[in-house]
Amino acid sequence: MLVLDNVSYHRSVVMRTWWAAQEGRMLPFWLPIYAPNLNLLERVWRFHKQKLACHRFWRDRDGLRQAAATLLDQTQALFHIPDRPAIRLEHNWCHSA
């Protein structure tokens, strides 16, 4: 089984042909059309957006790029460990920004 969101290219003619050729070997599990809370990548994006954009003003693009690179380097997304936070910082990001 493969979990997919409903983005248009996942339902394209090419993909429908590919799914038909699988003959039941692989089954798609379609997420609802708009369900960002079920799409794990949306959680990662929201986390980064809150850290970089929420109540912050960046004077220049280079500062924002450096902060984003630092945040991405220090972020570890754990989607397969049920009893731990899904997203955490490896280091305290506030001290590095």
Biopython code that builds the backbone (N, CA, C, O; Angstrom):
import numpy as np
from Bio.PDB.StructureBuilder import StructureBuilder

atoms = [
    (1, "MET", "N", (0.844, -1.163, 0.000)),
    (1, "MET", "CA", (0.000, 0.000, 0.000)),
    (1, "MET", "C", (0.896, 1.235, 0.000)),
    (1, "MET", "O", (1.925, 1.268, 0.675)),
    (2, "LEU", "N", (0.496, 2.239, -0.757)),
    (2, "LEU", "CA", (1.233, 3.486, -0.874)),
    (2, "LEU", "C", (0.284, 4.629, -0.543)),
    (2, "LEU", "O", (-0.777, 4.752, -1.156)),
    (3, "VAL", "N", (0.658, 5.471, 0.427)),
    (3, "VAL", "CA", (-0.176, 6.604, 0.828)),
    (3, "VAL", "C", (0.136, 7.781, -0.081)),
    (3, "VAL", "O", (1.293, 8.179, -0.219)),
    (4, "LEU", "N", (-0.902, 8.339, -0.700)),
    (4, "LEU", "CA", (-0.737, 9.450, -1.636)),
    (4, "LEU", "C", (-1.725, 10.555, -1.324)),
    (4, "LEU", "O", (-2.850, 10.299, -0.895)),
    (5, "ASP", "N", (-1.289, 11.799, -1.546)),
    (5, "ASP", "CA", (-2.243, 12.884, -1.459)),
    (5, "ASP", "C", (-2.923, 13.020, -2.826)),
    (5, "ASP", "O", (-2.585, 12.305, -3.770)),
    (6, "ASN", "N", (-3.856, 13.918, -2.916)),
    (6, "ASN", "CA", (-4.641, 14.039, -4.139)),
    (6, "ASN", "C", (-4.132, 15.109, -5.081)),
    (6, "ASN", "O", (-4.925, 15.750, -5.771)),
    (7, "VAL", "N", (-2.832, 15.315, -5.127)),
    (7, "VAL", "CA", (-2.275, 16.277, -6.070)),
    (7, "VAL", "C", (-2.558, 15.773, -7.490)),
    (7, "VAL", "O", (-2.607, 14.566, -7.725)),
    (8, "SER", "N", (-2.739, 16.681, -8.411)),
    (8, "SER", "CA", (-3.216, 16.305, -9.747)),
    (8, "SER", "C", (-2.313, 15.319, -10.471)),
    (8, "SER", "O", (-2.821, 14.440, -11.167)),
    (9, "TYR", "N", (-1.002, 15.427, -10.337)),
    (9, "TYR", "CA", (-0.128, 14.517, -11.079)),
    (9, "TYR", "C", (-0.167, 13.095, -10.521)),
    (9, "TYR", "O", (0.249, 12.162, -11.208)),
    (10, "HIS", "N", (-0.654, 12.906, -9.298)),
    (10, "HIS", "CA", (-0.831, 11.539, -8.805)),
    (10, "HIS", "C", (-2.013, 10.843, -9.471)),
    (10, "HIS", "O", (-2.092, 9.615, -9.476)),
    (11, "ARG", "N", (-2.925, 11.624, -10.027)),
    (11, "ARG", "CA", (-4.102, 11.062, -10.687)),
    (11, "ARG", "C", (-4.061, 11.264, -12.207)),
    (11, "ARG", "O", (-5.095, 11.184, -12.871)),
    (12, "SER", "N", (-2.891, 11.521, -12.746)),
    (12, "SER", "CA", (-2.754, 11.762, -14.182)),
    (12, "SER", "C", (-2.975, 10.478, -14.980)),
    (12, "SER", "O", (-3.034, 9.390, -14.408)),
    (13, "VAL", "N", (-3.094, 10.609, -16.292)),
    (13, "VAL", "CA", (-3.278, 9.457, -17.177)),
    (13, "VAL", "C", (-2.107, 8.488, -17.042)),
    (13, "VAL", "O", (-2.297, 7.273, -16.997)),
    (14, "VAL", "N", (-0.906, 9.032, -16.978)),
    (14, "VAL", "CA", (0.284, 8.183, -16.841)),
    (14, "VAL", "C", (0.213, 7.360, -15.559)),
    (14, "VAL", "O", (0.491, 6.161, -15.570)),
    (15, "MET", "N", (-0.157, 8.003, -14.460)),
    (15, "MET", "CA", (-0.243, 7.286, -13.185)),
    (15, "MET", "C", (-1.386, 6.275, -13.178)),
    (15, "MET", "O", (-1.232, 5.178, -12.640)),
    (16, "ARG", "N", (-2.533, 6.626, -13.767)),
    (16, "ARG", "CA", (-3.636, 5.657, -13.826)),
    (16, "ARG", "C", (-3.244, 4.432, -14.631)),
    (16, "ARG", "O", (-3.621, 3.313, -14.283)),
    (17, "THR", "N", (-2.488, 4.632, -15.707)),
    (17, "THR", "CA", (-1.989, 3.508, -16.504)),
    (17, "THR", "C", (-1.019, 2.672, -15.675)),
    (17, "THR", "O", (-1.063, 1.442, -15.719)),
    (18, "TRP", "N", (-0.151, 3.329, -14.923)),
    (18, "TRP", "CA", (0.802, 2.604, -14.087)),
    (18, "TRP", "C", (0.084, 1.793, -13.020)),
    (18, "TRP", "O", (0.427, 0.635, -12.785)),
    (19, "TRP", "N", (-0.930, 2.405, -12.358)),
    (19, "TRP", "CA", (-1.688, 1.672, -11.340)),
    (19, "TRP", "C", (-2.377, 0.452, -11.950)),
    (19, "TRP", "O", (-2.399, -0.614, -11.334)),
    (20, "ALA", "N", (-2.931, 0.593, -13.132)),
    (20, "ALA", "CA", (-3.597, -0.534, -13.783)),
    (20, "ALA", "C", (-2.606, -1.650, -14.081)),
    (20, "ALA", "O", (-2.960, -2.826, -13.997)),
    (21, "ALA", "N", (-1.378, -1.304, -14.426)),
    (21, "ALA", "CA", (-0.363, -2.311, -14.742)),
    (21, "ALA", "C", (0.116, -3.058, -13.497)),
    (21, "ALA", "O", (0.707, -4.131, -13.616)),
    (22, "GLN", "N", (-0.124, -2.521, -12.335)),
    (22, "GLN", "CA", (0.340, -3.171, -11.105)),
    (22, "GLN", "C", (-0.471, -4.416, -10.740)),
    (22, "GLN", "O", (-0.002, -5.259, -9.974)),
    (23, "GLU", "N", (-1.662, -4.533, -11.273)),
    (23, "GLU", "CA", (-2.513, -5.718, -11.077)),
    (23, "GLU", "C", (-2.634, -6.109, -9.609)),
    (23, "GLU", "O", (-2.531, -7.288, -9.271)),
    (24, "GLY", "N", (-2.851, -5.136, -8.743)),
    (24, "GLY", "CA", (-3.063, -5.430, -7.333)),
    (24, "GLY", "C", (-1.796, -5.627, -6.514)),
    (24, "GLY", "O", (-1.884, -5.847, -5.306)),
    (25, "ARG", "N", (-0.624, -5.556, -7.130)),
    (25, "ARG", "CA", (0.621, -5.713, -6.365)),
    (25, "ARG", "C", (0.861, -4.529, -5.447)),
    (25, "ARG", "O", (1.450, -4.677, -4.376)),
    (26, "MET", "N", (0.415, -3.374, -5.857)),
    (26, "MET", "CA", (0.564, -2.163, -5.058)),
    (26, "MET", "C", (-0.779, -1.436, -5.092)),
    (26, "MET", "O", (-1.357, -1.222, -6.157)),
    (27, "LEU", "N", (-1.255, -1.067, -3.927)),
    (27, "LEU", "CA", (-2.540, -0.389, -3.838)),
    (27, "LEU", "C", (-2.349, 1.024, -3.308)),
    (27, "LEU", "O", (-1.640, 1.229, -2.323)),
    (28, "PRO", "N", (-2.978, 2.000, -3.958)),
    (28, "PRO", "CA", (-2.885, 3.372, -3.439)),
    (28, "PRO", "C", (-3.874, 3.578, -2.296)),
    (28, "PRO", "O", (-4.998, 3.078, -2.340)),
    (29, "PHE", "N", (-3.452, 4.309, -1.286)),
    (29, "PHE", "CA", (-4.338, 4.750, -0.217)),
    (29, "PHE", "C", (-4.412, 6.261, -0.352)),
    (29, "PHE", "O", (-3.451, 6.960, -0.032)),
    (30, "TRP", "N", (-5.543, 6.771, -0.824)),
    (30, "TRP", "CA", (-5.681, 8.189, -1.125)),
    (30, "TRP", "C", (-6.089, 8.962, 0.123)),
    (30, "TRP", "O", (-7.081, 8.631, 0.773)),
    (31, "LEU", "N", (-5.327, 9.978, 0.447)),
    (31, "LEU", "CA", (-5.704, 10.885, 1.523)),
    (31, "LEU", "C", (-6.863, 11.748, 1.041)),
    (31, "LEU", "O", (-7.037, 11.914, -0.166)),
    (32, "PRO", "N", (-7.660, 12.302, 1.955)),
    (32, "PRO", "CA", (-8.722, 13.218, 1.534)),
    (32, "PRO", "C", (-8.148, 14.390, 0.745)),
    (32, "PRO", "O", (-6.963, 14.702, 0.861)),
    (33, "ILE", "N", (-8.984, 15.034, -0.051)),
    (33, "ILE", "CA", (-8.520, 16.087, -0.949)),
    (33, "ILE", "C", (-7.792, 17.195, -0.199)),
    (33, "ILE", "O", (-6.725, 17.617, -0.646)),
    (34, "TYR", "N", (-8.308, 17.676, 0.897)),
    (34, "TYR", "CA", (-7.592, 18.677, 1.674)),
    (34, "TYR", "C", (-7.494, 18.183, 3.109)),
    (34, "TYR", "O", (-8.453, 18.289, 3.874)),
    (35, "ALA", "N", (-6.354, 17.653, 3.470)),
    (35, "ALA", "CA", (-6.131, 17.144, 4.822)),
    (35, "ALA", "C", (-4.671, 17.361, 5.212)),
    (35, "ALA", "O", (-3.924, 16.391, 5.334)),
    (36, "PRO", "N", (-4.247, 18.612, 5.412)),
    (36, "PRO", "CA", (-2.846, 18.870, 5.730)),
    (36, "PRO", "C", (-2.399, 18.212, 7.029)),
    (36, "PRO", "O", (-1.211, 17.936, 7.201)),
    (37, "ASN", "N", (-3.327, 17.957, 7.944)),
    (37, "ASN", "CA", (-2.947, 17.301, 9.193)),
    (37, "ASN", "C", (-2.584, 15.836, 8.975)),
    (37, "ASN", "O", (-1.921, 15.246, 9.827)),
    (38, "LEU", "N", (-2.995, 15.232, 7.867)),
    (38, "LEU", "CA", (-2.644, 13.854, 7.560)),
    (38, "LEU", "C", (-1.397, 13.746, 6.698)),
    (38, "LEU", "O", (-0.768, 12.690, 6.648)),
    (39, "ASN", "N", (-1.037, 14.820, 6.027)),
    (39, "ASN", "CA", (0.136, 14.822, 5.169)),
    (39, "ASN", "C", (1.338, 15.236, 6.012)),
    (39, "ASN", "O", (1.431, 16.387, 6.438)),
    (40, "LEU", "N", (2.252, 14.311, 6.251)),
    (40, "LEU", "CA", (3.368, 14.568, 7.161)),
    (40, "LEU", "C", (4.278, 15.689, 6.686)),
    (40, "LEU", "O", (4.838, 16.419, 7.504)),
    (41, "LEU", "N", (4.430, 15.834, 5.381)),
    (41, "LEU", "CA", (5.273, 16.906, 4.877)),
    (41, "LEU", "C", (4.678, 18.276, 5.194)),
    (41, "LEU", "O", (5.413, 19.238, 5.418)),
    (42, "GLU", "N", (3.353, 18.363, 5.213)),
    (42, "GLU", "CA", (2.712, 19.625, 5.585)),
    (42, "GLU", "C", (3.038, 19.993, 7.028)),
    (42, "GLU", "O", (3.160, 21.176, 7.344)),
    (43, "ARG", "N", (3.181, 19.008, 7.904)),
    (43, "ARG", "CA", (3.552, 19.278, 9.293)),
    (43, "ARG", "C", (4.964, 19.854, 9.374)),
    (43, "ARG", "O", (5.224, 20.789, 10.132)),
    (44, "VAL", "N", (5.861, 19.287, 8.590)),
    (44, "VAL", "CA", (7.241, 19.786, 8.571)),
    (44, "VAL", "C", (7.257, 21.226, 8.052)),
    (44, "VAL", "O", (7.924, 22.088, 8.624)),
    (45, "TRP", "N", (6.519, 21.482, 6.965)),
    (45, "TRP", "CA", (6.449, 22.822, 6.387)),
    (45, "TRP", "C", (5.886, 23.815, 7.400)),
    (45, "TRP", "O", (6.429, 24.910, 7.545)),
    (46, "ARG", "N", (4.813, 23.461, 8.104)),
    (46, "ARG", "CA", (4.215, 24.356, 9.095)),
    (46, "ARG", "C", (5.206, 24.653, 10.223)),
    (46, "ARG", "O", (5.301, 25.792, 10.681)),
    (47, "PHE", "N", (5.937, 23.639, 10.668)),
    (47, "PHE", "CA", (6.936, 23.814, 11.726)),
    (47, "PHE", "C", (7.999, 24.822, 11.295)),
    (47, "PHE", "O", (8.344, 25.727, 12.055)),
    (48, "HIS", "N", (8.522, 24.665, 10.067)),
    (48, "HIS", "CA", (9.560, 25.584, 9.580)),
    (48, "HIS", "C", (9.015, 26.992, 9.382)),
    (48, "HIS", "O", (9.689, 27.975, 9.689)),
    (49, "LYS", "N", (7.807, 27.081, 8.874)),
    (49, "LYS", "CA", (7.199, 28.389, 8.660)),
    (49, "LYS", "C", (7.017, 29.126, 9.983)),
    (49, "LYS", "O", (7.251, 30.333, 10.055)),
    (50, "GLN", "N", (6.602, 28.413, 11.031)),
    (50, "GLN", "CA", (6.450, 29.054, 12.336)),
    (50, "GLN", "C", (7.783, 29.537, 12.882)),
    (50, "GLN", "O", (7.851, 30.609, 13.483)),
    (51, "LYS", "N", (8.835, 28.767, 12.684)),
    (51, "LYS", "CA", (10.152, 29.144, 13.194)),
    (51, "LYS", "C", (10.764, 30.305, 12.417)),
    (51, "LYS", "O", (11.465, 31.135, 12.996)),
    (52, "LEU", "N", (10.506, 30.371, 11.113)),
    (52, "LEU", "CA", (11.163, 31.378, 10.275)),
    (52, "LEU", "C", (10.328, 32.631, 10.023)),
    (52, "LEU", "O", (10.890, 33.710, 9.840)),
    (53, "ALA", "N", (9.012, 32.513, 10.011)),
    (53, "ALA", "CA", (8.199, 33.640, 9.563)),
    (53, "ALA", "C", (7.274, 34.212, 10.632)),
    (53, "ALA", "O", (6.890, 35.378, 10.543)),
    (54, "CYS", "N", (6.915, 33.438, 11.619)),
    (54, "CYS", "CA", (5.938, 33.879, 12.607)),
    (54, "CYS", "C", (6.519, 34.993, 13.483)),
    (54, "CYS", "O", (7.441, 34.756, 14.263)),
    (55, "HIS", "N", (5.978, 36.202, 13.352)),
    (55, "HIS", "CA", (6.387, 37.366, 14.142)),
    (55, "HIS", "C", (7.862, 37.718, 13.946)),
    (55, "HIS", "O", (8.525, 38.175, 14.877)),
    (56, "ARG", "N", (8.369, 37.505, 12.739)),
    (56, "ARG", "CA", (9.768, 37.822, 12.454)),
    (56, "ARG", "C", (9.857, 38.674, 11.192)),
    (56, "ARG", "O", (9.072, 38.525, 10.256)),
    (57, "PHE", "N", (10.831, 39.562, 11.201)),
    (57, "PHE", "CA", (11.120, 40.365, 10.016)),
    (57, "PHE", "C", (12.575, 40.143, 9.643)),
    (57, "PHE", "O", (13.461, 40.249, 10.491)),
    (58, "TRP", "N", (12.820, 39.839, 8.393)),
    (58, "TRP", "CA", (14.179, 39.611, 7.911)),
    (58, "TRP", "C", (14.600, 40.814, 7.078)),
    (58, "TRP", "O", (13.911, 41.193, 6.131)),
    (59, "ARG", "N", (15.712, 41.400, 7.427)),
    (59, "ARG", "CA", (16.189, 42.583, 6.710)),
    (59, "ARG", "C", (16.725, 42.264, 5.331)),
    (59, "ARG", "O", (16.638, 43.085, 4.418)),
    (60, "ASP", "N", (17.279, 41.072, 5.178)),
    (60, "ASP", "CA", (17.835, 40.700, 3.879)),
    (60, "ASP", "C", (17.609, 39.214, 3.600)),
    (60, "ASP", "O", (17.393, 38.413, 4.510)),
    (61, "ARG", "N", (17.664, 38.881, 2.339)),
    (61, "ARG", "CA", (17.438, 37.493, 1.921)),
    (61, "ARG", "C", (18.538, 36.558, 2.413)),
    (61, "ARG", "O", (18.273, 35.406, 2.758)),
    (62, "ASP", "N", (19.765, 37.056, 2.445)),
    (62, "ASP", "CA", (20.868, 36.194, 2.887)),
    (62, "ASP", "C", (20.693, 35.762, 4.342)),
    (62, "ASP", "O", (20.997, 34.622, 4.693)),
    (63, "GLY", "N", (20.207, 36.661, 5.179)),
    (63, "GLY", "CA", (19.945, 36.307, 6.570)),
    (63, "GLY", "C", (18.870, 35.240, 6.683)),
    (63, "GLY", "O", (18.994, 34.296, 7.464)),
    (64, "LEU", "N", (17.808, 35.400, 5.891)),
    (64, "LEU", "CA", (16.736, 34.408, 5.880)),
    (64, "LEU", "C", (17.237, 33.072, 5.343)),
    (64, "LEU", "O", (16.922, 32.017, 5.894)),
    (65, "ARG", "N", (18.014, 33.121, 4.267)),
    (65, "ARG", "CA", (18.569, 31.873, 3.704)),
    (65, "ARG", "C", (19.454, 31.150, 4.713)),
    (65, "ARG", "O", (19.373, 29.930, 4.854)),
    (66, "GLN", "N", (20.294, 31.901, 5.410)),
    (66, "GLN", "CA", (21.178, 31.288, 6.401)),
    (66, "GLN", "C", (20.382, 30.692, 7.555)),
    (66, "GLN", "O", (20.677, 29.590, 8.015)),
    (67, "ALA", "N", (19.372, 31.422, 8.020)),
    (67, "ALA", "CA", (18.532, 30.913, 9.104)),
    (67, "ALA", "C", (17.778, 29.660, 8.661)),
    (67, "ALA", "O", (17.656, 28.703, 9.426)),
    (68, "ALA", "N", (17.270, 29.667, 7.421)),
    (68, "ALA", "CA", (16.560, 28.486, 6.909)),
    (68, "ALA", "C", (17.504, 27.299, 6.782)),
    (68, "ALA", "O", (17.135, 26.176, 7.127)),
    (69, "ALA", "N", (18.705, 27.532, 6.298)),
    (69, "ALA", "CA", (19.680, 26.443, 6.164)),
    (69, "ALA", "C", (20.043, 25.875, 7.531)),
    (69, "ALA", "O", (20.146, 24.659, 7.695)),
    (70, "THR", "N", (20.234, 26.752, 8.508)),
    (70, "THR", "CA", (20.550, 26.307, 9.864)),
    (70, "THR", "C", (19.399, 25.486, 10.437)),
    (70, "THR", "O", (19.616, 24.425, 11.022)),
    (71, "LEU", "N", (18.178, 25.981, 10.267)),
    (71, "LEU", "CA", (17.006, 25.271, 10.776)),
    (71, "LEU", "C", (16.857, 23.909, 10.113)),
    (71, "LEU", "O", (16.597, 22.913, 10.789)),
    (72, "LEU", "N", (17.021, 23.860, 8.799)),
    (72, "LEU", "CA", (16.913, 22.576, 8.097)),
    (72, "LEU", "C", (17.989, 21.597, 8.539)),
    (72, "LEU", "O", (17.731, 20.401, 8.674)),
    (73, "ASP", "N", (19.192, 22.105, 8.764)),
    (73, "ASP", "CA", (20.274, 21.235, 9.235)),
    (73, "ASP", "C", (19.994, 20.673, 10.624)),
    (73, "ASP", "O", (20.413, 19.561, 10.946)),
    (74, "GLN", "N", (19.291, 21.438, 11.438)),
    (74, "GLN", "CA", (19.069, 21.033, 12.824)),
    (74, "GLN", "C", (17.734, 20.334, 13.061)),
    (74, "GLN", "O", (17.448, 19.918, 14.183)),
    (75, "THR", "N", (16.932, 20.204, 12.039)),
    (75, "THR", "CA", (15.624, 19.578, 12.183)),
    (75, "THR", "C", (15.704, 18.106, 11.818)),
    (75, "THR", "O", (16.313, 17.721, 10.821)),
    (76, "GLN", "N", (15.078, 17.307, 12.644)),
    (76, "GLN", "CA", (14.979, 15.881, 12.360)),
    (76, "GLN", "C", (13.505, 15.515, 12.451)),
    (76, "GLN", "O", (12.907, 15.631, 13.521)),
    (77, "ALA", "N", (12.916, 15.080, 11.358)),
    (77, "ALA", "CA", (11.517, 14.669, 11.339)),
    (77, "ALA", "C", (11.455, 13.159, 11.508)),
    (77, "ALA", "O", (12.036, 12.410, 10.723)),
    (78, "LEU", "N", (10.749, 12.726, 12.535)),
    (78, "LEU", "CA", (10.633, 11.299, 12.840)),
    (78, "LEU", "C", (9.180, 10.878, 12.628)),
    (78, "LEU", "O", (8.323, 11.119, 13.478)),
    (79, "PHE", "N", (8.916, 10.253, 11.493)),
    (79, "PHE", "CA", (7.547, 9.880, 11.171)),
    (79, "PHE", "C", (7.203, 8.464, 11.618)),
    (79, "PHE", "O", (6.029, 8.091, 11.608)),
    (80, "HIS", "N", (8.172, 7.686, 11.999)),
    (80, "HIS", "CA", (7.928, 6.279, 12.259)),
    (80, "HIS", "C", (8.026, 5.895, 13.731)),
    (80, "HIS", "O", (7.900, 4.714, 14.056)),
    (81, "ILE", "N", (8.242, 6.836, 14.616)),
    (81, "ILE", "CA", (8.352, 6.529, 16.038)),
    (81, "ILE", "C", (7.091, 7.065, 16.732)),
    (81, "ILE", "O", (6.952, 8.277, 16.891)),
    (82, "PRO", "N", (6.176, 6.186, 17.145)),
    (82, "PRO", "CA", (4.869, 6.641, 17.612)),
    (82, "PRO", "C", (4.869, 7.383, 18.943)),
    (82, "PRO", "O", (4.000, 8.230, 19.150)),
    (83, "ASP", "N", (5.795, 7.110, 19.852)),
    (83, "ASP", "CA", (5.737, 7.695, 21.184)),
    (83, "ASP", "C", (6.634, 8.911, 21.372)),
    (83, "ASP", "O", (6.842, 9.353, 22.502)),
    (84, "ARG", "N", (7.168, 9.460, 20.282)),
    (84, "ARG", "CA", (8.032, 10.625, 20.379)),
    (84, "ARG", "C", (7.449, 11.757, 19.547)),
    (84, "ARG", "O", (6.615, 11.515, 18.675)),
    (85, "PRO", "N", (7.871, 12.971, 19.799)),
    (85, "PRO", "CA", (7.393, 14.081, 18.968)),
    (85, "PRO", "C", (7.780, 13.859, 17.505)),
    (85, "PRO", "O", (8.874, 13.375, 17.213)),
    (86, "ALA", "N", (6.889, 14.212, 16.603)),
    (86, "ALA", "CA", (7.143, 13.975, 15.180)),
    (86, "ALA", "C", (8.256, 14.866, 14.652)),
    (86, "ALA", "O", (9.014, 14.453, 13.775)),
    (87, "ILE", "N", (8.363, 16.071, 15.169)),
    (87, "ILE", "CA", (9.376, 17.008, 14.695)),
    (87, "ILE", "C", (10.070, 17.587, 15.915)),
    (87, "ILE", "O", (9.413, 18.015, 16.864)),
    (88, "ARG", "N", (11.377, 17.602, 15.893)),
    (88, "ARG", "CA", (12.113, 18.197, 16.997)),
    (88, "ARG", "C", (13.398, 18.812, 16.467)),
    (88, "ARG", "O", (13.887, 18.443, 15.399)),
    (89, "LEU", "N", (13.930, 19.742, 17.221)),
    (89, "LEU", "CA", (15.203, 20.339, 16.866)),
    (89, "LEU", "C", (16.308, 19.552, 17.546)),
    (89, "LEU", "O", (16.191, 19.179, 18.713)),
    (90, "GLU", "N", (17.379, 19.303, 16.811)),
    (90, "GLU", "CA", (18.521, 18.625, 17.404)),
    (90, "GLU", "C", (19.257, 19.540, 18.369)),
    (90, "GLU", "O", (19.860, 19.071, 19.334)),
    (91, "HIS", "N", (19.212, 20.841, 18.113)),
    (91, "HIS", "CA", (19.843, 21.843, 18.961)),
    (91, "HIS", "C", (18.818, 22.957, 19.201)),
    (91, "HIS", "O", (17.773, 22.995, 18.551)),
    (92, "ASN", "N", (19.113, 23.828, 20.103)),
    (92, "ASN", "CA", (18.236, 24.952, 20.366)),
    (92, "ASN", "C", (18.403, 25.970, 19.245)),
    (92, "ASN", "O", (19.422, 26.658, 19.182)),
    (93, "TRP", "N", (17.425, 26.072, 18.369)),
    (93, "TRP", "CA", (17.518, 26.946, 17.199)),
    (93, "TRP", "C", (17.584, 28.413, 17.572)),
    (93, "TRP", "O", (18.203, 29.200, 16.856)),
    (94, "CYS", "N", (16.967, 28.796, 18.665)),
    (94, "CYS", "CA", (16.963, 30.207, 19.057)),
    (94, "CYS", "C", (18.366, 30.735, 19.294)),
    (94, "CYS", "O", (18.633, 31.911, 19.045)),
    (95, "HIS", "N", (19.255, 29.896, 19.767)),
    (95, "HIS", "CA", (20.634, 30.340, 20.012)),
    (95, "HIS", "C", (21.445, 30.429, 18.729)),
    (95, "HIS", "O", (22.442, 31.150, 18.675)),
    (96, "SER", "N", (21.032, 29.710, 17.704)),
    (96, "SER", "CA", (21.829, 29.695, 16.473)),
    (96, "SER", "C", (21.363, 30.735, 15.458)),
    (96, "SER", "O", (22.075, 31.003, 14.490)),
    (97, "ALA", "N", (20.198, 31.319, 15.654)),
    (97, "ALA", "CA", (19.661, 32.275, 14.665)),
    (97, "ALA", "C", (20.202, 33.664, 14.906)),
    (97, "ALA", "O", (19.862, 34.595, 14.175)),
]
sb = StructureBuilder()
sb.init_structure("model")
sb.init_model(0)
sb.init_chain("A")
sb.init_seg("    ")
for serial, (resi, resn, name, xyz) in enumerate(atoms, 1):
    if name == "N":
        sb.init_residue(resn, " ", resi, " ")
    sb.init_atom(name, np.array(xyz, "f"), 0.0, 1.0, " ", f" {name:<3s}", serial, name[0])
structure = sb.get_structure()
